[in-house]
Structures are given as C-alpha cells and as structure tokens.
C-alpha cells in the first residue's frame, strides 16, 4: 500500500536522477513541490538544510548564572542579564547586612 507520504518521498528521490537543466513540478493533494536539477545553479539560499532563526541568545557572563542575556556591558561588552550580575562582574557586590 502506498500512501501520499511514501509517494512524495519516492518523487523527491527522483530529483537525484533529473537530467541536466531540468525542473520538475509536482502537484498533489498535500501541496506543490518544485524540484530543480543540481546543475541549474540556484543561489545557496535555496539549499535545504536546518537553520535556527533567530540564533540562540548568549548566556549571561555573571558568575554561576545560566540566564540568557538581556543587556551588554558598555565597557567590557560582556552579556549580562541583570544589575546583580553587572555588580558581580565589576566586584561591586556588597554583603547583605542582617539585623
């Protein structure tokens, strides 16, 4: 038994056997697929592959901090997530005074 998914896979596999300067247009109930032979020379933007957009954010440079950064230190250009991490980087952390 052949379902639509296997048929699509089989048709996509035929892309490797396309002749020179060939474009194949496949219309099915699940959508339309256009396949180009490799020698057509399309720009790299059309290459299939995984991409992550936007890229993952840098982690905070604060000691023992695993948060994503929200700010950047203007002098050191370090990624920071809070004023506490900024103070920790610059050695301005004061011990808490308890009564």
C-alpha positions, 0 to 999 in steps of 0.5 A: 500500500502506498500512501501520499507520504511514501509517494512524495518521498519516492518523487523527491528521490527522483530529483537525484536522477533529473537530467541536466537543466531540468525542473520538475513540478509536482502537484498533489493533494498535500501541496506543490513541490518544485524540484530543480536539477543540481546543475541549474545553479540556484543561489545557496539560499535555496539549499535545504538544510536546518537553520535556527532563526533567530540564533540562540541568545548568549548566556549571561557572563555573571558568575554561576548564572545560566540566564540568557542575556538581556543587556551588554556591558558598555565597557567590557561588552560582556552579556549580562542579564541583570544589575546583580550580575553587572555588580558581580562582574565589576566586584561591586557586590556588597554583603547583605547586612542582617539585623 
